[in-house]
Amino acid sequence: DVDHKWKNTIGKAAYYIKGVGELPKLHPIHLKVSADGSQEFDGSAYLFVIANNNAVAGMKNVAPRAEIDDGMLDLLILEKCSMLEFVNVFKDMFAGKLNPPRRGIRYIQASEFDISSDMNIGSDLDGEAGPKLPLKIKTIPRAIEIFC
């Protein structure tokens, strides 16, 4: 919901300003996550991100163990925590110093994830509206060939 004029005028900072304004509306959601068939998480979280490289939304080192060609996806769950811890996690995320494991972050690597919620939750795919939960996300190793 960032205004295009703001994005064109102040760039990436527009997202941060908008995000700070949204903090009072923030509330945790209940998530159930299965990774490669085993239950990994059943609890409250503010958000989750699945990545296939270490950069997410213009931030570097968000998923520090991610490798584009390892056949794995990296899931980060920001678990329900105090607002101070939430701000500290995001500060470290923006600075490229997240370095899981750490309190408040669940970091899971797997080739397949099943994510569900008892709430009506939509997803976001690289800035575009995605499908509602439940989601099944999996890798298809070597699905495309790239010639250099």
DSSP file (Angstrom, degrees, kcal/mol; ACC not computed):
  #  RESIDUE AA STRUCTURE BP1 BP2  ACC     N-H-->O    O-->H-N    N-H-->O    O-->H-N    TCO  KAPPA ALPHA  PHI   PSI    X-CA   Y-CA   Z-CA
    1    1 A D              0   0    0      0, 0.0     2,-0.4     0, 0.0     3,-0.0   0.000 360.0 360.0 360.0  22.2    0.0    0.0    0.0
    2    2 A V        -     0   0    0      1,-0.1    13,-0.1     2,-0.0     2,-0.1  -0.648 360.0-113.2 -80.3 129.2    2.9    2.4   -0.5
    3    3 A D     >  -     0   0    0     -2,-0.4     4,-2.1     1,-0.1     3,-0.3  -0.351  15.7-133.5 -62.0 135.0    2.0    5.4   -2.6
    4    4 A H  H  > S+     0   0    0      1,-0.2     4,-2.4     2,-0.2     5,-0.2   0.830 105.9  57.7 -61.4 -33.2    3.8    5.4   -6.0
    5    5 A K  H  > S+     0   0    0      2,-0.2     4,-1.9     1,-0.2    -1,-0.2   0.912 107.3  48.0 -63.0 -41.8    4.7    9.1   -5.5
    6    6 A W  H  >>S+     0   0    0     -3,-0.3     4,-3.1     2,-0.2     5,-0.6   0.930 111.1  50.5 -63.2 -45.3    6.5    8.2   -2.3
    7    7 A K  H  X5S+     0   0    0     -4,-2.1     4,-1.4     1,-0.2    -2,-0.2   0.912 113.6  45.2 -60.3 -42.3    8.3    5.3   -3.9
    8    8 A N  H  <5S+     0   0    0     -4,-2.4    -1,-0.2     2,-0.2    -2,-0.2   0.819 119.3  42.1 -71.0 -30.7    9.5    7.6   -6.8
    9    9 A T  H  <5S+     0   0    0     -4,-1.9    -2,-0.2    -5,-0.2    -3,-0.2   0.932 134.1  11.8 -83.4 -49.4   10.5   10.4   -4.5
   10   10 A I  H ><5S-     0   0    0     -4,-3.1     3,-1.1     1,-0.3    -3,-0.2   0.395  89.0-155.3-116.2   3.0   12.3    8.7   -1.6
   11   11 A G  T ><< +     0   0    0     -4,-1.4     3,-1.9    -5,-0.6     4,-0.4  -0.297  68.4   1.1  67.5-139.1   12.7    5.1   -2.9
   12   12 A K  T >> S+     0   0    0      1,-0.3     3,-1.3     2,-0.2     4,-1.1   0.770 121.0  71.9 -59.6 -29.0   13.1    2.2   -0.5
   13   13 A A  H <> S+     0   0    0     -3,-1.1     4,-2.5     1,-0.3    -1,-0.3   0.783  84.9  69.2 -59.5 -26.2   12.7    4.4    2.5
   14   14 A A  H <> S+     0   0    0     -3,-1.9     4,-2.2     1,-0.2    -1,-0.3   0.874  97.6  50.8 -59.7 -36.9    9.0    4.8    1.6
   15   15 A Y  H <> S+     0   0    0     -3,-1.3     4,-2.5    -4,-0.4    -1,-0.2   0.903 110.1  48.9 -67.7 -41.0    8.5    1.1    2.5
   16   16 A Y  H  X S+     0   0    0     -4,-1.1     4,-2.3     2,-0.2    -2,-0.2   0.917 111.7  48.7 -65.4 -43.2   10.1    1.6    5.9
   17   17 A I  H  X S+     0   0    0     -4,-2.5     4,-1.7     1,-0.2    -2,-0.2   0.930 113.2  47.4 -62.6 -45.1    8.1    4.7    6.7
   18   18 A K  H  X S+     0   0    0     -4,-2.2     4,-1.1    -5,-0.2    -2,-0.2   0.904 110.4  53.6 -61.8 -41.5    4.9    2.9    5.7
   19   19 A G  H >X S+     0   0    0     -4,-2.5     4,-0.7     1,-0.2     3,-0.5   0.901 105.8  51.4 -61.8 -42.9    5.9   -0.1    7.8
   20   20 A V  H >< S+     0   0    0     -4,-2.3     3,-0.8     1,-0.2    -1,-0.2   0.892 108.1  53.3 -61.6 -39.7    6.5    2.0   11.0
   21   21 A G  H 3< S+     0   0    0     -4,-1.7    -1,-0.2     1,-0.2    -2,-0.2   0.753 107.2  52.6 -66.3 -24.0    3.0    3.5   10.5
   22   22 A E  H XX S+     0   0    0     -4,-1.1     3,-1.7    -3,-0.5     4,-0.5   0.594  81.3  94.1 -87.6 -11.9    1.5    0.0   10.3
   23   23 A L  G X< S+     0   0    0     -3,-0.8     3,-1.7    -4,-0.7    -1,-0.2   0.853  78.3  57.8 -52.0 -42.3    3.1   -1.3   13.6
   24   24 A P  G 34 S+     0   0    0      0, 0.0    -1,-0.3     0, 0.0    -2,-0.1   0.780 105.9  51.6 -62.2 -22.3    0.1   -0.4   15.8
   25   25 A K  G <4 S+     0   0    0     -3,-1.7    -2,-0.2    -4,-0.1     2,-0.1   0.534  84.5 119.4 -87.3  -6.9   -2.1   -2.7   13.6
   26   26 A L    <<  +     0   0    0     -3,-1.7    20,-0.0    -4,-0.5    -3,-0.0  -0.360  33.2 163.3 -66.9 131.9    0.3   -5.6   13.9
   27   27 A H        -     0   0    0     19,-0.2    18,-0.1    -2,-0.1    -2,-0.0  -0.992  36.9-105.8-145.6 147.6   -1.1   -8.8   15.4
   28   28 A P        -     0   0    0      0, 0.0     2,-0.3     0, 0.0    18,-0.2  -0.315  27.5-149.2 -72.8 156.2    0.1  -12.4   15.4
   29   29 A I  E     -A   45   0A   0     16,-3.4    16,-2.6    90,-0.0     2,-0.5  -0.879  21.0-112.1-118.5 154.6   -1.4  -15.1   13.3
   30   30 A H  E     -A   44   0A   0     -2,-0.3    89,-0.4    14,-0.2     2,-0.4  -0.780  40.8-176.1 -88.4 126.5   -1.6  -18.8   14.2
   31   31 A L  E     -A   43   0A   0     12,-3.1    12,-2.0    -2,-0.5     2,-0.4  -0.933  20.8-162.8-123.8 145.9    0.5  -20.9   11.8
   32   32 A K  E     -AB  42 116A   0     84,-2.5    84,-2.4    -2,-0.4     2,-0.4  -0.999  17.8-172.8-121.8 128.2    1.1  -24.6   11.3
   33   33 A V  E     -AB  41 115A   0      8,-3.1     7,-2.9    -2,-0.4     8,-1.8  -0.982  11.4-173.3-128.7 128.0    4.2  -25.5    9.3
   34   34 A S  E     -AB  39 114A   0     80,-2.6    80,-2.5    -2,-0.4     2,-0.5  -0.967   8.5-162.9-115.0 134.9    5.3  -28.9    8.1
   35   35 A A  E >  S-AB  38 113A   0      3,-2.8     3,-2.0    -2,-0.4    78,-0.2  -0.976  73.8 -18.5-122.9 121.3    8.7  -29.2    6.4
   36   36 A D  T 3  S-     0   0    0     76,-2.8    -1,-0.1    -2,-0.5    77,-0.1   0.847 130.5 -50.5  50.7  37.4    9.5  -32.3    4.3
   37   37 A G  T 3  S+     0   0    0     75,-0.2     2,-0.4     1,-0.2    -1,-0.3   0.291 116.6 105.5  90.1  -9.7    6.6  -34.0    6.0
   38   38 A S  E <  S-A   35   0A   0     -3,-2.0    -3,-2.8     1,-0.0     2,-0.3  -0.862  76.2-111.1-108.4 142.6    7.5  -33.3    9.7
   39   39 A Q  E     +A   34   0A   0     -2,-0.4    -5,-0.3    -5,-0.2     3,-0.1  -0.507  42.9 164.5 -67.2 124.3    5.7  -30.9   11.9
   40   40 A E  E     +     0   0A   0     -7,-2.9     2,-0.3     1,-0.3    -6,-0.2   0.675  58.8  17.8-114.5 -28.3    8.1  -28.0   12.6
   41   41 A F  E     +A   33   0A   0     -8,-1.8    -8,-3.1     2,-0.0    -1,-0.3  -0.985  44.4 166.4-152.7 135.3    6.0  -25.2   14.0
   42   42 A D  E     +A   32   0A   0     -2,-0.3     2,-0.3   -10,-0.2   -10,-0.2  -0.755  52.5  73.9-146.8  95.4    2.6  -24.8   15.5
   43   43 A G  E    S-A   31   0A   0    -12,-2.0   -12,-3.1    -2,-0.2     2,-0.4  -0.939  80.0 -45.8-176.2-166.4    2.2  -21.4   17.1
   44   44 A S  E     +A   30   0A   0     -2,-0.3    36,-2.3   -14,-0.2     2,-0.3  -0.720  51.0 167.7 -94.9 137.7    1.8  -17.6   16.8
   45   45 A A  E     -AC  29  79A   0    -16,-2.6   -16,-3.4    -2,-0.4    34,-0.3  -0.981  37.7-143.8-145.9 154.8    3.9  -15.6   14.4
   46   46 A Y  E    S-     0   0A   0     32,-3.3     2,-0.3     1,-0.3   -19,-0.2   0.810  81.9 -26.7 -86.7 -34.8    3.9  -12.1   12.9
   47   47 A L  E     - C   0  78A   0     31,-1.0    31,-2.7   -18,-0.1    -1,-0.3  -0.984  51.8-142.7-167.2 167.1    5.1  -13.2    9.5
   48   48 A F  E     - C   0  77A   0     -2,-0.3     2,-0.4    29,-0.2    29,-0.2  -0.988   9.3-162.7-140.0 152.4    7.0  -15.8    7.5
   49   49 A V  E     - C   0  76A   0     27,-2.4    27,-2.8    -2,-0.3     2,-0.5  -0.999   3.8-161.0-134.6 133.6    9.3  -15.6    4.5
   50   50 A I  E     + C   0  75A   0     -2,-0.4     2,-0.3    25,-0.2    25,-0.2  -0.976  22.2 174.0-114.4 128.6   10.3  -18.3    2.2
   51   51 A A  E     - C   0  74A   0     23,-2.8    23,-2.9    -2,-0.5     3,-0.1  -0.903  35.6-161.8-133.1 158.5   13.4  -17.6    0.1
   52   52 A N  S    S+     0   0    0     -2,-0.3     2,-0.3     3,-0.2    18,-0.2   0.242  86.1  31.2-120.9   7.1   15.8  -19.3   -2.3
   53   53 A N  S    S-     0   0    0      2,-0.2    14,-0.2    21,-0.1    10,-0.1  -0.923  91.4-100.7-150.1 176.1   18.6  -16.8   -1.9
   54   54 A N  S    S+     0   0    0     12,-0.3     8,-2.5    -2,-0.3     9,-1.0   0.588  95.1  81.4 -83.1  -7.4   19.9  -14.6    0.9
   55   55 A A        +     0   0    0      6,-0.2     2,-0.4     5,-0.2     5,-0.2  -0.841  52.7 175.7-102.2 133.2   18.3  -11.4   -0.3
   56   56 A V  B >   -G   59   0B   0      3,-2.3     3,-2.4    -2,-0.4    -5,-0.0  -0.995  67.8 -13.9-136.8 128.0   14.6  -10.6    0.4
   57   57 A A  T 3  S-     0   0    0     -2,-0.4     3,-0.1     1,-0.3    -1,-0.1   0.852 129.1 -50.9  51.2  41.3   12.8   -7.3   -0.4
   58   58 A G  T 3  S+     0   0    0      1,-0.3     2,-0.4     0, 0.0    -1,-0.3   0.464 113.6 119.8  79.5   0.3   16.1   -5.5   -1.1
   59   59 A M  B <   -G   56   0B   0     -3,-2.4    -3,-2.3    36,-0.0     3,-0.5  -0.845  55.4-139.4-101.1 134.8   17.6   -6.6    2.2
   60   60 A K  S    S+     0   0    0     -2,-0.4    -5,-0.2    34,-0.3    36,-0.0  -0.604  75.1  17.3 -93.8 153.4   20.8   -8.7    2.1
   61   61 A N  S    S+     0   0    0     -2,-0.2    38,-0.5     2,-0.1    37,-0.4   0.756  75.0 133.4  63.5  29.5   21.6  -11.7    4.3
   62   62 A V  S    S+     0   0    0     -8,-2.5    -7,-0.2    -3,-0.5    -8,-0.1   0.904  84.2  27.2 -72.7 -42.1   18.0  -12.3    5.4
   63   63 A A  S >  S+     0   0    0     -9,-1.0     3,-2.0     1,-0.1    -1,-0.3  -0.747  79.6 179.7-117.2  80.1   18.4  -16.0    4.8
   64   64 A P  T 3  S+     0   0    0      0, 0.0    -1,-0.1     0, 0.0   -10,-0.1   0.687  77.0  49.2 -63.9 -20.8   22.1  -16.4    5.3
   65   65 A R  T 3  S+     0   0    0    -12,-0.1     2,-0.1    -3,-0.1   -11,-0.1   0.465  84.5 119.3 -94.4  -0.9   22.2  -20.2    4.6
   66   66 A A    <   -     0   0    0     -3,-2.0     2,-0.4   -13,-0.1   -12,-0.3  -0.409  37.7-178.4 -71.0 136.4   20.2  -20.0    1.4
   67   67 A E    >   -     0   0    0      5,-0.2     3,-1.5   -14,-0.2     5,-0.4  -0.996  26.2-139.5-134.6 130.3   21.8  -21.1   -1.9
   68   68 A I  T 3  S+     0   0    0     -2,-0.4     3,-0.2     1,-0.3   -15,-0.1   0.728 100.2  39.7 -63.3 -23.9   20.0  -20.9   -5.1
   69   69 A D  T 3  S+     0   0    0      1,-0.1    -1,-0.3     2,-0.1    -3,-0.0   0.162  86.4  92.4-115.1  19.5   21.1  -24.3   -6.4
   70   70 A D  S <  S-     0   0    0     -3,-1.5    -1,-0.1     2,-0.2    -2,-0.1   0.479  91.3-119.8 -93.2  -0.7   21.0  -26.5   -3.3
   71   71 A G  S    S+     0   0    0      1,-0.3     2,-0.3    -3,-0.2    68,-0.2   0.593  78.7 109.2  76.2   9.1   17.4  -27.8   -3.9
   72   72 A M        -     0   0    0     -5,-0.4     2,-0.3   -20,-0.1    -1,-0.3  -0.837  57.5-146.1-118.5 154.8   16.3  -26.3   -0.6
   73   73 A L  E     - D   0 110A   0     37,-3.5    37,-2.0    -2,-0.3     2,-0.5  -0.891  16.7-135.7-112.7 150.3   14.1  -23.4    0.4
   74   74 A D  E     -CD  51 109A   0    -23,-2.9   -23,-2.8    -2,-0.3     2,-0.5  -0.937  17.1-165.2-111.8 122.8   14.8  -21.3    3.5
   75   75 A L  E     -CD  50 108A   0     33,-3.2    33,-2.6    -2,-0.5     2,-0.5  -0.921   3.4-170.7-109.5 126.8   11.8  -20.4    5.8
   76   76 A L  E     -CD  49 107A   0    -27,-2.8   -27,-2.4    -2,-0.5     2,-0.5  -0.979   3.1-167.5-115.6 127.2   12.1  -17.7    8.4
   77   77 A I  E     -CD  48 106A   0     29,-2.6    29,-2.4    -2,-0.5     2,-1.1  -0.967  14.2-148.5-114.1 122.7    9.2  -17.4   10.9
   78   78 A L  E     -CD  47 105A   0    -31,-2.7   -32,-3.3    -2,-0.5   -31,-1.0  -0.797  28.5-149.2 -88.4 101.2    9.1  -14.2   13.0
   79   79 A E  E     -C   45   0A   0     25,-2.3   -34,-0.3    -2,-1.1     2,-0.1  -0.221  29.9 -78.1 -71.2 159.2    7.5  -15.7   16.1
   80   80 A K  S    S+     0   0    0    -36,-2.3     2,-0.3   -51,-0.1    -1,-0.2  -0.366  71.7 147.1 -56.4 129.8    5.2  -13.8   18.5
   81   81 A C        -     0   0    0     -3,-0.1    -3,-0.0    -2,-0.1    -1,-0.0  -0.884  51.1 -64.2-153.2 179.1    7.5  -11.6   20.6
   82   82 A S     >  -     0   0    0     -2,-0.3     4,-2.4     1,-0.1     5,-0.1  -0.311  48.1-113.1 -68.7 159.8    7.5   -8.3   22.4
   83   83 A M  H  > S+     0   0    0      1,-0.2     4,-2.5     2,-0.2     5,-0.2   0.852 118.7  55.8 -63.1 -34.5    7.4   -5.2   20.3
   84   84 A L  H  > S+     0   0    0      2,-0.2     4,-2.2     1,-0.2    -1,-0.2   0.929 109.6  44.7 -64.1 -44.9   11.0   -4.4   21.4
   85   85 A E  H  > S+     0   0    0      2,-0.2     4,-2.7     1,-0.2    -2,-0.2   0.898 111.5  54.5 -65.0 -39.7   12.2   -7.8   20.1
   86   86 A F  H  X S+     0   0    0     -4,-2.4     4,-2.2     1,-0.2    -2,-0.2   0.937 110.2  45.7 -57.5 -48.5   10.2   -7.3   16.9
   87   87 A V  H  X S+     0   0    0     -4,-2.5     4,-2.5     1,-0.2    -1,-0.2   0.888 112.1  51.9 -64.1 -39.6   11.9   -4.0   16.3
   88   88 A N  H  X S+     0   0    0     -4,-2.2     4,-2.4     2,-0.2    -1,-0.2   0.898 108.6  50.7 -64.3 -40.6   15.3   -5.4   17.1
   89   89 A V  H  X S+     0   0    0     -4,-2.7     4,-2.3     1,-0.2    -2,-0.2   0.941 113.6  44.7 -61.7 -47.2   14.8   -8.3   14.6
   90   90 A F  H  X S+     0   0    0     -4,-2.2     4,-2.8     2,-0.2     5,-0.2   0.871 110.2  54.7 -68.0 -35.3   13.8   -5.9   11.8
   91   91 A K  H  X S+     0   0    0     -4,-2.5     4,-1.7     1,-0.2    -1,-0.2   0.944 112.4  43.7 -60.2 -46.5   16.7   -3.6   12.6
   92   92 A D  H  X>S+     0   0    0     -4,-2.4     5,-3.2     2,-0.2     4,-0.5   0.865 112.0  54.2 -66.1 -35.8   19.1   -6.5   12.3
   93   93 A M  H ><5S+     0   0    0     -4,-2.3     3,-1.1     4,-0.2    -2,-0.2   0.940 109.9  45.9 -63.6 -46.9   17.3   -7.7    9.1
   94   94 A F  H 3<5S+     0   0    0     -4,-2.8   -34,-0.3     1,-0.3    -1,-0.2   0.834 113.0  51.0 -64.9 -32.2   17.6   -4.3    7.5
   95   95 A A  H 3<5S-     0   0    0     -4,-1.7    -1,-0.3    -5,-0.2    -2,-0.2   0.508 114.4-116.8 -83.6  -4.2   21.3   -4.1    8.5
   96   96 A G  T <<5S+     0   0    0     -3,-1.1    -3,-0.2    -4,-0.5     3,-0.1   0.770  86.6 111.3  75.0  25.8   22.0   -7.6    7.1
   97   97 A K      < +     0   0    0     -5,-3.2    -4,-0.2    -6,-0.2    -5,-0.1  -0.112  26.0 121.5-122.9  34.5   22.9   -8.9   10.5
   98   98 A L        +     0   0    0    -37,-0.4    -5,-0.1    -6,-0.4    -1,-0.1   0.941  36.0 172.8 -66.9 -47.8   20.0  -11.3   11.2
   99   99 A N        -     0   0    0    -38,-0.5   -37,-0.1    -3,-0.1   -36,-0.1   0.862  30.6-124.4  41.0  66.6   22.2  -14.4   11.7
  100  100 A P  S    S+     0   0    0      0, 0.0     2,-0.1     0, 0.0    -1,-0.1  -0.363  83.9  76.5 -63.9 157.3   19.8  -17.1   12.9
  101  101 A P  S    S+     0   0    0      0, 0.0     2,-0.3     0, 0.0     5,-0.1   0.452  74.3 128.3 -77.1 147.1   19.5  -19.0   15.2
  102  102 A R  B >   -E  105   0A   0      3,-0.6     3,-1.8    -2,-0.1     5,-0.0  -0.974  65.9 -74.2-159.2 159.6   18.3  -16.2   17.5
  103  103 A R  T 3  S+     0   0    0     -2,-0.3     3,-0.1     1,-0.2   -22,-0.0  -0.339 116.4  20.2 -60.1 133.6   15.4  -15.6   19.8
  104  104 A G  T 3  S+     0   0    0      1,-0.1   -25,-2.3   -24,-0.1     2,-0.5   0.227 106.1  92.0  94.1 -14.4   12.2  -14.8   18.0
  105  105 A I  E <   -DE  78 102A   0     -3,-1.8    -3,-0.6   -27,-0.2     2,-0.5  -0.961  53.9-163.3-119.0 127.8   13.2  -16.3   14.6
  106  106 A R  E     -D   77   0A   0    -29,-2.4   -29,-2.6    -2,-0.5     2,-0.5  -0.949  13.1-168.1-103.1 124.8   12.6  -19.9   13.5
  107  107 A Y  E     +D   76   0A   0     -2,-0.5     2,-0.4   -31,-0.2   -31,-0.2  -0.966  10.1 173.6-119.9 118.8   14.8  -20.8   10.6
  108  108 A I  E     -D   75   0A   0    -33,-2.6   -33,-3.2    -2,-0.5     2,-0.5  -0.988  17.3-159.2-131.0 132.3   14.0  -24.0    8.7
  109  109 A Q  E     +D   74   0A   0     -2,-0.4     2,-0.3   -35,-0.2   -35,-0.2  -0.939  31.6 138.1-108.5 133.5   15.6  -25.4    5.5
  110  110 A A  E     -D   73   0A   0    -37,-2.0   -37,-3.5    -2,-0.5     3,-0.1  -0.972  56.7-123.4-161.7 166.9   13.6  -28.0    3.5
  111  111 A S  S    S+     0   0    0     -2,-0.3    28,-2.5   -39,-0.2     2,-0.3   0.613  98.4  30.1 -92.1 -14.1   12.7  -28.9    0.0
  112  112 A E  E     - F   0 138A   0     26,-0.2   -76,-2.8   -39,-0.1     2,-0.4  -0.988  63.9-170.3-149.5 135.2    8.9  -28.8    0.7
  113  113 A F  E     -BF  35 137A   0     24,-3.3    24,-2.7    -2,-0.3     2,-0.5  -0.976   9.2-164.2-126.0 139.4    6.7  -26.7    3.0
  114  114 A D  E     -BF  34 136A   0    -80,-2.5   -80,-2.6    -2,-0.4     2,-0.4  -0.995  18.6-176.9-116.1 122.4    3.0  -27.0    4.0
  115  115 A I  E     +BF  33 135A   0     20,-2.6    20,-2.8    -2,-0.5     2,-0.3  -0.980   8.0 162.2-126.5 127.3    1.8  -23.9    5.7
  116  116 A S  E     -B   32   0A   0    -84,-2.4   -84,-2.5    -2,-0.4     2,-0.3  -0.916  15.0-169.4-139.6 166.1   -1.7  -23.4    7.1
  117  117 A S        -     0   0    0     -2,-0.3   -86,-0.2   -86,-0.2     4,-0.1  -0.984  31.4-132.4-150.6 152.8   -3.6  -21.2    9.4
  118  118 A D  S    S+     0   0    0    -88,-0.4     2,-0.3    -2,-0.3   -87,-0.1   0.425  91.6  79.2 -84.6   1.7   -7.1  -21.3   11.0
  119  119 A M  S    S-     0   0    0    -89,-0.4     2,-1.3     2,-0.0    -2,-0.2  -0.702  97.0-103.1-104.8 160.1   -7.3  -17.6   10.0
  120  120 A N        +     0   0    0     -2,-0.3     2,-0.4    12,-0.1    -2,-0.1  -0.697  57.3 167.5 -83.5  94.0   -8.1  -16.2    6.5
  121  121 A I        -     0   0    0     -2,-1.3    12,-3.0    12,-0.2     2,-0.2  -0.930  22.6-156.2-119.6 131.3   -4.6  -15.2    5.5
  122  122 A G  E     -H  132   0C   0     -2,-0.4     2,-0.3    10,-0.3    10,-0.2  -0.491  14.4-134.0 -93.2 170.8   -3.4  -14.2    2.0
  123  123 A S  E     -     0   0C   0      8,-0.6     7,-3.0     7,-0.5     2,-0.4  -0.757   3.5-136.2-121.2 170.7    0.2  -14.5    0.8
  124  124 A D  E     -H  129   0C   0     -2,-0.3     2,-0.7     5,-0.3     5,-0.2  -0.998   8.7-160.7-129.9 126.2    2.5  -12.2   -1.1
  125  125 A L  E >  S-H  128   0C   0      3,-3.3     3,-1.3    -2,-0.4    -2,-0.0  -0.861  76.3 -39.7-112.2  97.6    4.7  -13.4   -4.0
  126  126 A D  T 3  S-     0   0    0     -2,-0.7    -1,-0.1     1,-0.3     3,-0.1   0.893 125.5 -38.8  53.3  45.5    7.5  -11.0   -4.6
  127  127 A G  T 3  S+     0   0    0      1,-0.3     2,-0.3   -70,-0.0    -1,-0.3   0.368 120.9 101.2  91.1  -4.2    5.3   -8.0   -4.0
  128  128 A E  E <  S-H  125   0C   0     -3,-1.3    -3,-3.3     1,-0.0    -1,-0.3  -0.836  83.7 -93.2-112.1 151.0    2.2   -9.3   -5.8
  129  129 A A  E     -H  124   0C   0     -2,-0.3    -5,-0.3    -5,-0.2    -1,-0.0  -0.411  49.1-171.4 -62.4 130.8   -0.9  -10.8   -4.2
  130  130 A G  E     -     0   0C   0     -7,-3.0    -7,-0.5     1,-0.2    -1,-0.1  -0.431  31.2 -62.4-111.9-171.9   -0.6  -14.6   -3.9
  131  131 A P  E     -     0   0C   0      0, 0.0    -8,-0.6     0, 0.0    -1,-0.2  -0.248  54.7-103.2 -71.6 161.9   -3.0  -17.4   -3.0
  132  132 A K  E     -H  122   0C   0    -10,-0.2   -10,-0.3     1,-0.1   -12,-0.1  -0.458  58.1 -59.2 -78.2 156.5   -4.6  -17.7    0.5
  133  133 A L  S    S+     0   0    0    -12,-3.0   -12,-0.2    -2,-0.1   -17,-0.1  -0.457  98.6  76.7 -67.4 147.9   -3.3  -20.2    3.0
  134  134 A P        -     0   0    0      0, 0.0     2,-0.4     0, 0.0   -18,-0.2   0.368  69.2-179.3 -79.8 152.6   -3.0  -23.2    3.0
  135  135 A L  E     -F  115   0A   0    -20,-2.8   -20,-2.6    -2,-0.1     2,-0.5  -0.946  23.4-162.8-122.6 143.4    0.1  -23.3    0.8
  136  136 A K  E     +F  114   0A   0     -2,-0.4     2,-0.5   -22,-0.2   -22,-0.2  -0.988  19.1 178.8-121.3 118.4    2.2  -26.1   -0.4
  137  137 A I  E     +F  113   0A   0    -24,-2.7   -24,-3.3    -2,-0.5     2,-0.3  -0.979   6.6 162.4-125.1 127.1    5.6  -24.8   -1.6
  138  138 A K  E     -F  112   0A   0     -2,-0.5   -26,-0.2   -26,-0.2     2,-0.2  -0.979  33.2-117.7-144.7 157.2    8.3  -27.1   -3.0
  139  139 A T        -     0   0    0    -28,-2.5   -66,-0.1    -2,-0.3   -28,-0.0  -0.588  10.2-156.3 -87.9 154.0   11.4  -27.1   -5.0
  140  140 A I    >   -     0   0    0     -2,-0.2     3,-1.4     4,-0.0     4,-0.2  -0.799  26.1-141.8-126.7  87.2   11.8  -28.8   -8.3
  141  141 A P  T 3  S+     0   0    0      0, 0.0   -72,-0.1     0, 0.0   -71,-0.0  -0.180  77.7   1.6 -56.9 139.1   15.6  -29.3   -8.5
  142  142 A R  T 3  S+     0   0    0      1,-0.1   -73,-0.0     2,-0.1     3,-0.0   0.790  82.6 145.2  56.5  33.5   17.1  -28.9  -12.0
  143  143 A A    <   +     0   0    0     -3,-1.4     2,-0.3     1,-0.1    -1,-0.1   0.770  66.4  33.1 -72.7 -25.9   13.7  -28.0  -13.5
  144  144 A I  S    S-     0   0    0     -4,-0.2     2,-0.4     2,-0.0    -2,-0.1  -0.951  74.5-137.9-129.2 152.5   15.3  -25.6  -15.9
  145  145 A E        -     0   0    0     -2,-0.3     2,-0.5     2,-0.0    -2,-0.0  -0.910  13.5-159.9-107.4 136.0   18.6  -25.5  -17.7
  146  146 A I        -     0   0    0     -2,-0.4     2,-0.5     2,-0.0    -2,-0.0  -0.971   4.8-157.5-117.9 125.4   20.5  -22.2  -18.0
  147  147 A F              0   0    0     -2,-0.5    -2,-0.0     1,-0.1     0, 0.0  -0.871 360.0 360.0-104.9 130.7   23.1  -21.9  -20.7
  148  148 A C              0   0    0     -2,-0.5    -1,-0.1     0, 0.0    -2,-0.0   0.393 360.0 360.0-105.7 360.0   25.9  -19.3  -20.3
